[in-house]
């Protein structure tokens, strides 16, 4: 059974995957989302613990033009 960290890691990997597929730098995505580039780097890092809200996740999904699911 997956735990909370597992779900966050899945989201982190997918954010990075979709960002790279769209050829966006972390800075460009950060500008679209309205956060810092360092914050995007932290979100994508598997070493970090919880570091984003559902609102930020929604803005990232919108910026990447992907369904939040």
PDB file of N, H, CA, C and O in Angstrom:
ATOM      1  N   UNK A   1       0.843  -1.186   0.000  1.00  0.00           N
ATOM      2  CA  UNK A   1       0.000   0.000   0.000  1.00  0.00           C
ATOM      3  C   UNK A   1       0.886   1.247   0.000  1.00  0.00           C
ATOM      4  O   UNK A   1       1.880   1.316   0.723  1.00  0.00           O
ATOM      5  N   UNK A   2       0.520   2.209  -0.804  1.00  0.00           N
ATOM      6  H   UNK A   2      -0.288   2.154  -1.391  1.00  0.00           H
ATOM      7  CA  UNK A   2       1.303   3.441  -0.908  1.00  0.00           C
ATOM      8  C   UNK A   2       1.020   4.351   0.275  1.00  0.00           C
ATOM      9  O   UNK A   2      -0.081   4.371   0.824  1.00  0.00           O
ATOM     10  N   UNK A   3       2.046   5.104   0.651  1.00  0.00           N
ATOM     11  H   UNK A   3       2.941   5.088   0.204  1.00  0.00           H
ATOM     12  CA  UNK A   3       1.868   6.094   1.704  1.00  0.00           C
ATOM     13  C   UNK A   3       1.894   7.494   1.092  1.00  0.00           C
ATOM     14  O   UNK A   3       2.037   7.650  -0.121  1.00  0.00           O
ATOM     15  N   UNK A   4       1.755   8.494   1.936  1.00  0.00           N
ATOM     16  H   UNK A   4       1.639   8.367   2.921  1.00  0.00           H
ATOM     17  CA  UNK A   4       1.679   9.878   1.465  1.00  0.00           C
ATOM     18  C   UNK A   4       2.901  10.280   0.644  1.00  0.00           C
ATOM     19  O   UNK A   4       2.759  10.930  -0.391  1.00  0.00           O
ATOM     20  N   UNK A   5       4.094   9.903   1.090  1.00  0.00           N
ATOM     21  H   UNK A   5       4.209   9.375   1.931  1.00  0.00           H
ATOM     22  CA  UNK A   5       5.317  10.249   0.365  1.00  0.00           C
ATOM     23  C   UNK A   5       5.309   9.645  -1.035  1.00  0.00           C
ATOM     24  O   UNK A   5       5.743  10.282  -1.995  1.00  0.00           O
ATOM     25  N   UNK A   6       4.813   8.411  -1.148  1.00  0.00           N
ATOM     26  H   UNK A   6       4.460   7.893  -0.369  1.00  0.00           H
ATOM     27  CA  UNK A   6       4.746   7.768  -2.465  1.00  0.00           C
ATOM     28  C   UNK A   6       3.910   8.591  -3.440  1.00  0.00           C
ATOM     29  O   UNK A   6       4.290   8.772  -4.597  1.00  0.00           O
ATOM     30  N   UNK A   7       2.776   9.085  -2.965  1.00  0.00           N
ATOM     31  H   UNK A   7       2.467   8.938  -2.025  1.00  0.00           H
ATOM     32  CA  UNK A   7       1.906   9.891  -3.831  1.00  0.00           C
ATOM     33  C   UNK A   7       2.570  11.212  -4.215  1.00  0.00           C
ATOM     34  O   UNK A   7       2.486  11.642  -5.365  1.00  0.00           O
ATOM     35  N   UNK A   8       3.229  11.856  -3.247  1.00  0.00           N
ATOM     36  H   UNK A   8       3.297  11.507  -2.313  1.00  0.00           H
ATOM     37  CA  UNK A   8       3.950  13.091  -3.569  1.00  0.00           C
ATOM     38  C   UNK A   8       5.052  12.814  -4.595  1.00  0.00           C
ATOM     39  O   UNK A   8       5.257  13.605  -5.515  1.00  0.00           O
ATOM     40  N   UNK A   9       5.757  11.694  -4.438  1.00  0.00           N
ATOM     41  H   UNK A   9       5.591  11.051  -3.690  1.00  0.00           H
ATOM     42  CA  UNK A   9       6.828  11.369  -5.384  1.00  0.00           C
ATOM     43  C   UNK A   9       6.282  11.153  -6.794  1.00  0.00           C
ATOM     44  O   UNK A   9       6.913  11.561  -7.769  1.00  0.00           O
ATOM     45  N   UNK A  10       5.123  10.518  -6.910  1.00  0.00           N
ATOM     46  H   UNK A  10       4.611  10.186  -6.118  1.00  0.00           H
ATOM     47  CA  UNK A  10       4.504  10.322  -8.224  1.00  0.00           C
ATOM     48  C   UNK A  10       4.195  11.677  -8.862  1.00  0.00           C
ATOM     49  O   UNK A  10       4.455  11.887 -10.047  1.00  0.00           O
ATOM     50  N   UNK A  11       3.646  12.581  -8.076  1.00  0.00           N
ATOM     51  H   UNK A  11       3.435  12.410  -7.113  1.00  0.00           H
ATOM     52  CA  UNK A  11       3.323  13.919  -8.579  1.00  0.00           C
ATOM     53  C   UNK A  11       4.601  14.643  -8.989  1.00  0.00           C
ATOM     54  O   UNK A  11       4.642  15.262 -10.052  1.00  0.00           O
ATOM     55  N   UNK A  12       5.634  14.576  -8.171  1.00  0.00           N
ATOM     56  H   UNK A  12       5.600  14.073  -7.307  1.00  0.00           H
ATOM     57  CA  UNK A  12       6.907  15.248  -8.476  1.00  0.00           C
ATOM     58  C   UNK A  12       7.486  14.760  -9.804  1.00  0.00           C
ATOM     59  O   UNK A  12       7.900  15.559 -10.644  1.00  0.00           O
ATOM     60  N   UNK A  13       7.508  13.446  -9.981  1.00  0.00           N
ATOM     61  H   UNK A  13       7.171  12.797  -9.299  1.00  0.00           H
ATOM     62  CA  UNK A  13       8.056  12.858 -11.210  1.00  0.00           C
ATOM     63  C   UNK A  13       7.238  13.301 -12.418  1.00  0.00           C
ATOM     64  O   UNK A  13       7.796  13.625 -13.467  1.00  0.00           O
ATOM     65  N   UNK A  14       5.923  13.315 -12.270  1.00  0.00           N
ATOM     66  H   UNK A  14       5.470  13.052 -11.418  1.00  0.00           H
ATOM     67  CA  UNK A  14       5.064  13.714 -13.391  1.00  0.00           C
ATOM     68  C   UNK A  14       5.212  15.191 -13.740  1.00  0.00           C
ATOM     69  O   UNK A  14       5.199  15.550 -14.917  1.00  0.00           O
ATOM     70  N   UNK A  15       5.351  16.043 -12.738  1.00  0.00           N
ATOM     71  H   UNK A  15       5.362  15.751 -11.782  1.00  0.00           H
ATOM     72  CA  UNK A  15       5.557  17.470 -13.019  1.00  0.00           C
ATOM     73  C   UNK A  15       6.819  17.647 -13.847  1.00  0.00           C
ATOM     74  O   UNK A  15       6.808  18.344 -14.862  1.00  0.00           O
ATOM     75  N   UNK A  16       7.899  17.023 -13.420  1.00  0.00           N
ATOM     76  H   UNK A  16       7.909  16.456 -12.596  1.00  0.00           H
ATOM     77  CA  UNK A  16       9.160  17.144 -14.160  1.00  0.00           C
ATOM     78  C   UNK A  16       9.026  16.565 -15.567  1.00  0.00           C
ATOM     79  O   UNK A  16       9.509  17.158 -16.531  1.00  0.00           O
ATOM     80  N   UNK A  17       8.373  15.408 -15.687  1.00  0.00           N
ATOM     81  H   UNK A  17       7.981  14.926 -14.903  1.00  0.00           H
ATOM     82  CA  UNK A  17       8.202  14.757 -16.990  1.00  0.00           C
ATOM     83  C   UNK A  17       7.446  15.671 -17.961  1.00  0.00           C
ATOM     84  O   UNK A  17       7.890  15.895 -19.087  1.00  0.00           O
ATOM     85  N   UNK A  18       6.309  16.189 -17.516  1.00  0.00           N
ATOM     86  H   UNK A  18       5.949  16.006 -16.602  1.00  0.00           H
ATOM     87  CA  UNK A  18       5.510  17.043 -18.403  1.00  0.00           C
ATOM     88  C   UNK A  18       6.209  18.364 -18.704  1.00  0.00           C
ATOM     89  O   UNK A  18       6.092  18.888 -19.812  1.00  0.00           O
ATOM     90  N   UNK A  19       6.928  18.902 -17.736  1.00  0.00           N
ATOM     91  H   UNK A  19       7.024  18.476 -16.837  1.00  0.00           H
ATOM     92  CA  UNK A  19       7.676  20.149 -17.979  1.00  0.00           C
ATOM     93  C   UNK A  19       8.722  19.916 -19.063  1.00  0.00           C
ATOM     94  O   UNK A  19       8.854  20.714 -19.991  1.00  0.00           O
ATOM     95  N   UNK A  20       9.464  18.817 -18.938  1.00  0.00           N
ATOM     96  H   UNK A  20       9.357  18.169 -18.184  1.00  0.00           H
ATOM     97  CA  UNK A  20      10.504  18.520 -19.922  1.00  0.00           C
ATOM     98  C   UNK A  20       9.916  18.176 -21.286  1.00  0.00           C
ATOM     99  O   UNK A  20      10.487  18.547 -22.312  1.00  0.00           O
ATOM    100  N   UNK A  21       8.776  17.468 -21.314  1.00  0.00           N
ATOM    101  H   UNK A  21       8.312  17.167 -20.481  1.00  0.00           H
ATOM    102  CA  UNK A  21       8.131  17.158 -22.591  1.00  0.00           C
ATOM    103  C   UNK A  21       7.731  18.422 -23.336  1.00  0.00           C
ATOM    104  O   UNK A  21       7.750  18.459 -24.566  1.00  0.00           O
ATOM    105  N   UNK A  22       7.370  19.452 -22.589  1.00  0.00           N
ATOM    106  H   UNK A  22       7.354  19.422 -21.590  1.00  0.00           H
ATOM    107  CA  UNK A  22       6.964  20.725 -23.198  1.00  0.00           C
ATOM    108  C   UNK A  22       8.154  21.657 -23.412  1.00  0.00           C
ATOM    109  O   UNK A  22       7.991  22.808 -23.817  1.00  0.00           O
ATOM    110  N   UNK A  23       9.360  21.138 -23.133  1.00  0.00           N
ATOM    111  H   UNK A  23       9.492  20.203 -22.804  1.00  0.00           H
ATOM    112  CA  UNK A  23      10.609  21.894 -23.322  1.00  0.00           C
ATOM    113  C   UNK A  23      10.602  23.203 -22.530  1.00  0.00           C
ATOM    114  O   UNK A  23      11.072  24.233 -23.012  1.00  0.00           O
ATOM    115  N   UNK A  24      10.071  23.149 -21.327  1.00  0.00           N
ATOM    116  H   UNK A  24       9.690  22.312 -20.936  1.00  0.00           H
ATOM    117  CA  UNK A  24      10.061  24.326 -20.463  1.00  0.00           C
ATOM    118  C   UNK A  24      11.163  24.214 -19.429  1.00  0.00           C
ATOM    119  O   UNK A  24      11.387  23.147 -18.858  1.00  0.00           O
ATOM    120  N   UNK A  25      11.845  25.311 -19.193  1.00  0.00           N
ATOM    121  H   UNK A  25      11.663  26.178 -19.657  1.00  0.00           H
ATOM    122  CA  UNK A  25      12.802  25.343 -18.096  1.00  0.00           C
ATOM    123  C   UNK A  25      12.026  25.509 -16.795  1.00  0.00           C
ATOM    124  O   UNK A  25      10.843  25.852 -16.799  1.00  0.00           O
ATOM    125  N   UNK A  26      12.701  25.265 -15.703  1.00  0.00           N
ATOM    126  H   UNK A  26      13.661  24.986 -15.700  1.00  0.00           H
ATOM    127  CA  UNK A  26      12.065  25.497 -14.404  1.00  0.00           C
ATOM    128  C   UNK A  26      11.675  26.961 -14.255  1.00  0.00           C
ATOM    129  O   UNK A  26      10.632  27.276 -13.680  1.00  0.00           O
ATOM    130  N   UNK A  27      12.508  27.849 -14.769  1.00  0.00           N
ATOM    131  H   UNK A  27      13.354  27.593 -15.236  1.00  0.00           H
ATOM    132  CA  UNK A  27      12.221  29.280 -14.649  1.00  0.00           C
ATOM    133  C   UNK A  27      10.962  29.656 -15.423  1.00  0.00           C
ATOM    134  O   UNK A  27      10.130  30.411 -14.921  1.00  0.00           O
ATOM    135  N   UNK A  28      10.818  29.146 -16.618  1.00  0.00           N
ATOM    136  H   UNK A  28      11.494  28.532 -17.026  1.00  0.00           H
ATOM    137  CA  UNK A  28       9.636  29.456 -17.426  1.00  0.00           C
ATOM    138  C   UNK A  28       8.380  28.932 -16.731  1.00  0.00           C
ATOM    139  O   UNK A  28       7.376  29.641 -16.655  1.00  0.00           O
ATOM    140  N   UNK A  29       8.424  27.707 -16.227  1.00  0.00           N
ATOM    141  H   UNK A  29       9.240  27.131 -16.289  1.00  0.00           H
ATOM    142  CA  UNK A  29       7.271  27.166 -15.512  1.00  0.00           C
ATOM    143  C   UNK A  29       6.980  27.988 -14.264  1.00  0.00           C
ATOM    144  O   UNK A  29       5.823  28.288 -13.972  1.00  0.00           O
ATOM    145  N   UNK A  30       8.015  28.350 -13.536  1.00  0.00           N
ATOM    146  H   UNK A  30       8.955  28.107 -13.774  1.00  0.00           H
ATOM    147  CA  UNK A  30       7.833  29.163 -12.333  1.00  0.00           C
ATOM    148  C   UNK A  30       7.160  30.485 -12.664  1.00  0.00           C
ATOM    149  O   UNK A  30       6.267  30.925 -11.940  1.00  0.00           O
ATOM    150  N   UNK A  31       7.576  31.118 -13.743  1.00  0.00           N
ATOM    151  H   UNK A  31       8.302  30.761 -14.331  1.00  0.00           H
ATOM    152  CA  UNK A  31       6.962  32.383 -14.156  1.00  0.00           C
ATOM    153  C   UNK A  31       5.479  32.186 -14.491  1.00  0.00           C
ATOM    154  O   UNK A  31       4.648  33.023 -14.138  1.00  0.00           O
ATOM    155  N   UNK A  32       5.153  31.100 -15.162  1.00  0.00           N
ATOM    156  H   UNK A  32       5.828  30.420 -15.449  1.00  0.00           H
ATOM    157  CA  UNK A  32       3.753  30.830 -15.519  1.00  0.00           C
ATOM    158  C   UNK A  32       2.902  30.567 -14.276  1.00  0.00           C
ATOM    159  O   UNK A  32       1.741  30.970 -14.213  1.00  0.00           O
ATOM    160  N   UNK A  33       3.490  29.886 -13.287  1.00  0.00           N
ATOM    161  H   UNK A  33       4.433  29.558 -13.337  1.00  0.00           H
ATOM    162  CA  UNK A  33       2.766  29.507 -12.079  1.00  0.00           C
ATOM    163  C   UNK A  33       2.709  30.655 -11.069  1.00  0.00           C
ATOM    164  O   UNK A  33       1.784  30.738 -10.261  1.00  0.00           O
ATOM    165  N   UNK A  34       3.709  31.538 -11.124  1.00  0.00           N
ATOM    166  H   UNK A  34       4.461  31.471 -11.779  1.00  0.00           H
ATOM    167  CA  UNK A  34       3.770  32.655 -10.178  1.00  0.00           C
ATOM    168  C   UNK A  34       4.522  32.313  -8.904  1.00  0.00           C
ATOM    169  O   UNK A  34       4.219  32.833  -7.831  1.00  0.00           O
ATOM    170  N   UNK A  35       5.515  31.424  -9.036  1.00  0.00           N
ATOM    171  H   UNK A  35       5.761  31.002  -9.908  1.00  0.00           H
ATOM    172  CA  UNK A  35       6.367  31.045  -7.908  1.00  0.00           C
ATOM    173  C   UNK A  35       7.822  31.182  -8.342  1.00  0.00           C
ATOM    174  O   UNK A  35       8.101  31.492  -9.500  1.00  0.00           O
ATOM    175  N   UNK A  36       8.739  30.954  -7.422  1.00  0.00           N
ATOM    176  H   UNK A  36       8.511  30.702  -6.481  1.00  0.00           H
ATOM    177  CA  UNK A  36      10.156  31.057  -7.771  1.00  0.00           C
ATOM    178  C   UNK A  36      10.645  29.779  -8.448  1.00  0.00           C
ATOM    179  O   UNK A  36      10.044  28.713  -8.310  1.00  0.00           O
ATOM    180  N   UNK A  37      11.730  29.909  -9.171  1.00  0.00           N
ATOM    181  H   UNK A  37      12.218  30.774  -9.284  1.00  0.00           H
ATOM    182  CA  UNK A  37      12.353  28.763  -9.817  1.00  0.00           C
ATOM    183  C   UNK A  37      12.830  27.774  -8.758  1.00  0.00           C
ATOM    184  O   UNK A  37      12.748  26.563  -8.963  1.00  0.00           O
ATOM    185  N   UNK A  38      13.326  28.275  -7.634  1.00  0.00           N
ATOM    186  H   UNK A  38      13.393  29.259  -7.467  1.00  0.00           H
ATOM    187  CA  UNK A  38      13.772  27.393  -6.556  1.00  0.00           C
ATOM    188  C   UNK A  38      12.615  26.569  -5.999  1.00  0.00           C
ATOM    189  O   UNK A  38      12.800  25.412  -5.620  1.00  0.00           O
ATOM    190  N   UNK A  39      11.437  27.154  -5.949  1.00  0.00           N
ATOM    191  H   UNK A  39      11.286  28.094  -6.256  1.00  0.00           H
ATOM    192  CA  UNK A  39      10.264  26.437  -5.463  1.00  0.00           C
ATOM    193  C   UNK A  39       9.910  25.292  -6.405  1.00  0.00           C
ATOM    194  O   UNK A  39       9.583  24.196  -5.950  1.00  0.00           O
ATOM    195  N   UNK A  40       9.972  25.533  -7.705  1.00  0.00           N
ATOM    196  H   UNK A  40      10.238  26.423  -8.075  1.00  0.00           H
ATOM    197  CA  UNK A  40       9.728  24.471  -8.686  1.00  0.00           C
ATOM    198  C   UNK A  40      10.777  23.369  -8.516  1.00  0.00           C
ATOM    199  O   UNK A  40      10.442  22.186  -8.563  1.00  0.00           O
ATOM    200  N   UNK A  41      12.035  23.748  -8.320  1.00  0.00           N
ATOM    201  H   UNK A  41      12.307  24.709  -8.281  1.00  0.00           H
ATOM    202  CA  UNK A  41      13.093  22.756  -8.115  1.00  0.00           C
ATOM    203  C   UNK A  41      12.802  21.910  -6.877  1.00  0.00           C
ATOM    204  O   UNK A  41      13.009  20.696  -6.891  1.00  0.00           O
ATOM    205  N   UNK A  42      12.327  22.542  -5.818  1.00  0.00           N
ATOM    206  H   UNK A  42      12.159  23.528  -5.807  1.00  0.00           H
ATOM    207  CA  UNK A  42      11.996  21.802  -4.599  1.00  0.00           C
ATOM    208  C   UNK A  42      10.823  20.863  -4.834  1.00  0.00           C
ATOM    209  O   UNK A  42      10.822  19.730  -4.353  1.00  0.00           O
ATOM    210  N   UNK A  43       9.835  21.329  -5.565  1.00  0.00           N
ATOM    211  H   UNK A  43       9.835  22.250  -5.955  1.00  0.00           H
ATOM    212  CA  UNK A  43       8.677  20.486  -5.854  1.00  0.00           C
ATOM    213  C   UNK A  43       9.108  19.249  -6.639  1.00  0.00           C
ATOM    214  O   UNK A  43       8.620  18.150  -6.377  1.00  0.00           O
ATOM    215  N   UNK A  44      10.009  19.416  -7.592  1.00  0.00           N
ATOM    216  H   UNK A  44      10.405  20.309  -7.806  1.00  0.00           H
ATOM    217  CA  UNK A  44      10.447  18.296  -8.426  1.00  0.00           C
ATOM    218  C   UNK A  44      11.424  17.357  -7.718  1.00  0.00           C
ATOM    219  O   UNK A  44      11.635  16.234  -8.175  1.00  0.00           O
ATOM    220  N   UNK A  45      12.008  17.789  -6.635  1.00  0.00           N
ATOM    221  H   UNK A  45      11.836  18.701  -6.263  1.00  0.00           H
ATOM    222  CA  UNK A  45      13.020  16.994  -5.934  1.00  0.00           C
ATOM    223  C   UNK A  45      12.385  15.880  -5.106  1.00  0.00           C
ATOM    224  O   UNK A  45      11.482  16.121  -4.305  1.00  0.00           O
ATOM    225  N   UNK A  46      12.868  14.660  -5.313  1.00  0.00           N
ATOM    226  H   UNK A  46      13.601  14.464  -5.964  1.00  0.00           H
ATOM    227  CA  UNK A  46      12.369  13.526  -4.544  1.00  0.00           C
ATOM    228  C   UNK A  46      12.889  13.540  -3.107  1.00  0.00           C
ATOM    229  O   UNK A  46      12.414  12.777  -2.266  1.00  0.00           O
ATOM    230  N   UNK A  47      13.852  14.398  -2.832  1.00  0.00           N
ATOM    231  H   UNK A  47      14.237  15.018  -3.515  1.00  0.00           H
ATOM    232  CA  UNK A  47      14.413  14.489  -1.480  1.00  0.00           C
ATOM    233  C   UNK A  47      13.571  15.358  -0.558  1.00  0.00           C
ATOM    234  O   UNK A  47      13.736  15.314   0.661  1.00  0.00           O
ATOM    235  N   UNK A  48      12.673  16.142  -1.131  1.00  0.00           N
ATOM    236  H   UNK A  48      12.539  16.177  -2.121  1.00  0.00           H
ATOM    237  CA  UNK A  48      11.885  17.069  -0.324  1.00  0.00           C
ATOM    238  C   UNK A  48      10.661  16.369   0.255  1.00  0.00           C
ATOM    239  O   UNK A  48      10.155  15.387  -0.288  1.00  0.00           O
ATOM    240  N   UNK A  49      10.215  16.908   1.365  1.00  0.00           N
ATOM    241  H   UNK A  49      10.626  17.706   1.807  1.00  0.00           H
ATOM    242  CA  UNK A  49       8.961  16.447   1.941  1.00  0.00           C
ATOM    243  C   UNK A  49       7.849  17.288   1.328  1.00  0.00           C
ATOM    244  O   UNK A  49       8.069  17.991   0.342  1.00  0.00           O
ATOM    245  N   UNK A  50       6.671  17.218   1.901  1.00  0.00           N
ATOM    246  H   UNK A  50       6.492  16.647   2.702  1.00  0.00           H
ATOM    247  CA  UNK A  50       5.572  18.023   1.365  1.00  0.00           C
ATOM    248  C   UNK A  50       6.032  19.454   1.170  1.00  0.00           C
ATOM    249  O   UNK A  50       6.624  20.055   2.066  1.00  0.00           O
ATOM    250  N   UNK A  51       5.759  19.990   0.004  1.00  0.00           N
ATOM    251  H   UNK A  51       5.278  19.502  -0.724  1.00  0.00           H
ATOM    252  CA  UNK A  51       6.204  21.362  -0.233  1.00  0.00           C
ATOM    253  C   UNK A  51       5.296  22.126  -1.186  1.00  0.00           C
ATOM    254  O   UNK A  51       5.679  23.184  -1.687  1.00  0.00           O
ATOM    255  N   UNK A  52       4.109  21.613  -1.442  1.00  0.00           N
ATOM    256  H   UNK A  52       3.798  20.754  -1.035  1.00  0.00           H
ATOM    257  CA  UNK A  52       3.216  22.347  -2.330  1.00  0.00           C
ATOM    258  C   UNK A  52       1.771  22.101  -1.927  1.00  0.00           C
ATOM    259  O   UNK A  52       1.420  21.061  -1.370  1.00  0.00           O
ATOM    260  N   UNK A  53       0.954  23.089  -2.226  1.00  0.00           N
ATOM    261  H   UNK A  53       1.239  23.934  -2.678  1.00  0.00           H
ATOM    262  CA  UNK A  53      -0.467  23.004  -1.897  1.00  0.00           C
ATOM    263  C   UNK A  53      -1.240  22.531  -3.121  1.00  0.00           C
ATOM    264  O   UNK A  53      -0.707  22.473  -4.229  1.00  0.00           O
ATOM    265  N   UNK A  54      -2.475  22.203  -2.904  1.00  0.00           N
ATOM    266  H   UNK A  54      -2.908  22.250  -2.004  1.00  0.00           H
ATOM    267  CA  UNK A  54      -3.347  21.813  -4.000  1.00  0.00           C
ATOM    268  C   UNK A  54      -3.520  22.969  -4.988  1.00  0.00           C
ATOM    269  O   UNK A  54      -3.628  22.750  -6.195  1.00  0.00           O
ATOM    270  N   UNK A  55      -3.546  24.191  -4.472  1.00  0.00           N
ATOM    271  H   UNK A  55      -3.459  24.369  -3.492  1.00  0.00           H
ATOM    272  CA  UNK A  55      -3.655  25.362  -5.351  1.00  0.00           C
ATOM    273  C   UNK A  55      -2.452  25.461  -6.285  1.00  0.00           C
ATOM    274  O   UNK A  55      -2.614  25.680  -7.485  1.00  0.00           O
ATOM    275  N   UNK A  56      -1.251  25.299  -5.741  1.00  0.00           N
ATOM    276  H   UNK A  56      -1.120  25.121  -4.766  1.00  0.00           H
ATOM    277  CA  UNK A  56      -0.046  25.362  -6.571  1.00  0.00           C
ATOM    278  C   UNK A  56      -0.043  24.206  -7.561  1.00  0.00           C
ATOM    279  O   UNK A  56       0.320  24.383  -8.724  1.00  0.00           O
ATOM    280  N   UNK A  57      -0.441  23.038  -7.111  1.00  0.00           N
ATOM    281  H   UNK A  57      -0.736  22.894  -6.166  1.00  0.00           H
ATOM    282  CA  UNK A  57      -0.519  21.894  -8.020  1.00  0.00           C
ATOM    283  C   UNK A  57      -1.478  22.181  -9.168  1.00  0.00           C
ATOM    284  O   UNK A  57      -1.192  21.843 -10.316  1.00  0.00           O
ATOM    285  N   UNK A  58      -2.606  22.798  -8.866  1.00  0.00           N
ATOM    286  H   UNK A  58      -2.839  23.072  -7.933  1.00  0.00           H
ATOM    287  CA  UNK A  58      -3.558  23.164  -9.906  1.00  0.00           C
ATOM    288  C   UNK A  58      -2.983  24.171 -10.889  1.00  0.00           C
ATOM    289  O   UNK A  58      -3.189  24.055 -12.097  1.00  0.00           O
ATOM    290  N   UNK A  59      -2.265  25.156 -10.373  1.00  0.00           N
ATOM    291  H   UNK A  59      -2.098  25.250  -9.391  1.00  0.00           H
ATOM    292  CA  UNK A  59      -1.651  26.156 -11.270  1.00  0.00           C
ATOM    293  C   UNK A  59      -0.574  25.525 -12.144  1.00  0.00           C
ATOM    294  O   UNK A  59      -0.416  25.898 -13.306  1.00  0.00           O
ATOM    295  N   UNK A  60       0.170  24.564 -11.583  1.00  0.00           N
ATOM    296  H   UNK A  60       0.041  24.261 -10.639  1.00  0.00           H
ATOM    297  CA  UNK A  60       1.182  23.862 -12.383  1.00  0.00           C
ATOM    298  C   UNK A  60       0.497  23.060 -13.483  1.00  0.00           C
ATOM    299  O   UNK A  60       0.915  23.108 -14.640  1.00  0.00           O
ATOM    300  N   UNK A  61      -0.555  22.322 -13.128  1.00  0.00           N
ATOM    301  H   UNK A  61      -0.894  22.283 -12.188  1.00  0.00           H
ATOM    302  CA  UNK A  61      -1.280  21.530 -14.127  1.00  0.00           C
ATOM    303  C   UNK A  61      -1.826  22.433 -15.232  1.00  0.00           C
ATOM    304  O   UNK A  61      -1.722  22.106 -16.414  1.00  0.00           O
ATOM    305  N   UNK A  62      -2.405  23.566 -14.845  1.00  0.00           N
ATOM    306  H   UNK A  62      -2.489  23.831 -13.885  1.00  0.00           H
ATOM    307  CA  UNK A  62      -2.921  24.507 -15.849  1.00  0.00           C
ATOM    308  C   UNK A  62      -1.802  25.022 -16.748  1.00  0.00           C
ATOM    309  O   UNK A  62      -1.965  25.110 -17.965  1.00  0.00           O
ATOM    310  N   UNK A  63      -0.666  25.360 -16.144  1.00  0.00           N
ATOM    311  H   UNK A  63      -0.534  25.289 -15.155  1.00  0.00           H
ATOM    312  CA  UNK A  63       0.462  25.896 -16.913  1.00  0.00           C
ATOM    313  C   UNK A  63       1.042  24.871 -17.864  1.00  0.00           C
ATOM    314  O   UNK A  63       1.543  25.214 -18.935  1.00  0.00           O
ATOM    315  N   UNK A  64       0.971  23.600 -17.464  1.00  0.00           N
ATOM    316  H   UNK A  64       0.564  23.321 -16.594  1.00  0.00           H
ATOM    317  CA  UNK A  64       1.486  22.524 -18.322  1.00  0.00           C
ATOM    318  C   UNK A  64       0.412  21.996 -19.273  1.00  0.00           C
ATOM    319  O   UNK A  64       0.674  21.136 -20.114  1.00  0.00           O
ATOM    320  N   UNK A  65      -0.799  22.530 -19.120  1.00  0.00           N
ATOM    321  H   UNK A  65      -1.012  23.229 -18.437  1.00  0.00           H
ATOM    322  CA  UNK A  65      -1.936  22.129 -19.946  1.00  0.00           C
ATOM    323  C   UNK A  65      -2.200  20.622 -19.840  1.00  0.00           C
ATOM    324  O   UNK A  65      -2.400  19.928 -20.837  1.00  0.00           O
ATOM    325  N   UNK A  66      -2.193  20.145 -18.576  1.00  0.00           N
ATOM    326  H   UNK A  66      -2.031  20.709 -17.767  1.00  0.00           H
ATOM    327  CA  UNK A  66      -2.510  18.745 -18.299  1.00  0.00           C
ATOM    328  C   UNK A  66      -3.611  18.685 -17.251  1.00  0.00           C
ATOM    329  O   UNK A  66      -3.792  19.621 -16.472  1.00  0.00           O
ATOM    330  N   UNK A  67      -4.333  17.595 -17.239  1.00  0.00           N
ATOM    331  H   UNK A  67      -4.187  16.834 -17.872  1.00  0.00           H
ATOM    332  CA  UNK A  67      -5.379  17.387 -16.246  1.00  0.00           C
ATOM    333  C   UNK A  67      -4.725  17.164 -14.888  1.00  0.00           C
ATOM    334  O   UNK A  67      -3.728  16.448 -14.798  1.00  0.00           O
ATOM    335  N   UNK A  68      -5.250  17.745 -13.863  1.00  0.00           N
ATOM    336  H   UNK A  68      -6.060  18.327 -13.935  1.00  0.00           H
ATOM    337  CA  UNK A  68      -4.668  17.621 -12.528  1.00  0.00           C
ATOM    338  C   UNK A  68      -4.680  16.175 -12.043  1.00  0.00           C
ATOM    339  O   UNK A  68      -3.891  15.808 -11.173  1.00  0.00           O
ATOM    340  N   UNK A  69      -5.550  15.368 -12.588  1.00  0.00           N
ATOM    341  H   UNK A  69      -6.191  15.666 -13.295  1.00  0.00           H
ATOM    342  CA  UNK A  69      -5.589  13.943 -12.208  1.00  0.00           C
ATOM    343  C   UNK A  69      -4.317  13.269 -12.598  1.00  0.00           C
ATOM    344  O   UNK A  69      -4.157  12.071 -12.364  1.00  0.00           O
TER     345      UNK A  69
END
